[in-house]
């Protein structure tokens, strides 16, 4: 028996295995990328909500109502809003699906939150 006949057909299972591994890594990268984008989105929404709340407070209006409107307009939910003196601290959240259907994550959501504060500079 020659060495060539012992290794016949070895390339096909190797290619299938490597292609499967590449597919899994690609899907995992997509899920992690989506979570990163959603984290950046909720962080921006929290920052804008805090600024809107602080601006409303300076004008004598309801800070948390302005923060809530701004968070909703940025597709986020205002979780908490605290006004201490002239400082407004908000927590905003978004629900991220990651990538439904990958690794049994069908219908599962991840809540991503961000905290921001705004007020006058002293």
N, C-alpha and C positions, 0 to 999 in steps of 0.2 A: 504494500500500500504506500502510495507516495504522499508527500506532505500536501500537495495541491488538492488531492481528493479528500483529505481530512478536514480542510477548511472550506470546502464547497458549501455555499449557501449561508455563510456567516454574515455577509454584508447586509442582507435583507432584514434580519431581526435587529441588527445594530442600528440601521437607518430608521426603522419604525420606533425603536426605543428613544433615539435622539430626537426624532420629530415630536413624539409625545412629550418629552421633557421640555422642548422648546415651546410647545403649546401651553403647558402648565405655567412656565415662567412668564410667558406673554400675558396670560390671563391674570396672574398674580400682579404683574406690573400695572395692568389696567385698573385693578381694584385699588391698589395703593395710590395710583395717580388720581383716581376719582376722590379718594379720601383726602388727599392733599389739597385738591382744588376746593372741596367743600370746607376744609378747615380755613383756607384763605378767605373764602366767601363769607363765612360766619365772623371771622375776625374783622373784615372790612365793615360788615353790617353792624357789629357791636361798636366799632369806632364811630361810625356815622351816627348811630343812635345816641351815643353819649354826647357827641357834639351838638346834635339837634336838641337834646334835653337841656344842655348847658345854655345854648342860645335862647331857648324858650324861657328858661329861668331868668336870664338877664333882662328879658322883655316883660317879665312879670306874668308869664303864662305857665300852665301846668307842664312841668318838665317831663314827667313820665308818659303823659299822653303823646307828646311830641316824639319822645324816644320810641314809643310803641309804633306810631305811624311810620317812622323812618325804618324801623326794623322790618315791619311787614312789607314796605315797599322794596326792600332788598331781599325778599323771600326768606326772612328769618323770623323767629318767634322771640319776643321779649320775655325772658324768664323772670328776671328780677330787675327792679329799678329802685335805687336808693338815693335820696337827696339829703346831703349833709352840708348845711350851710350853703355855699355856692358850688359845691362839688356834686356831680352826678355820676353814679357808678351803675352800670348796666351789665347784665348778663344776657347774651343772645344765644340762640341755639338753632341748628338746622338738623333735619333728619337726612342722613345719607344712606342710600341704598347700596353703596359700594358697587357691586355688579351682581344683581340677582341671577341665580342659576349656577353660579360658580361655587364648587365645593359644598353644595347643599345649602346655600344661603338664600334660597327662594323665600321671599316674603320677609326677610330679616332686615331690620334697620339699625343704624348706629346713630346715636345722638352726639353731635359735636357741638361743644359750647365754647364761647369766648367771653372774656370779661374786659371791659374798657371803662375808663373814667375820663371825665372832662370837667373843666372849670377854669376860672381866671388864673392867670399866672401871677405869682406873688414875687 
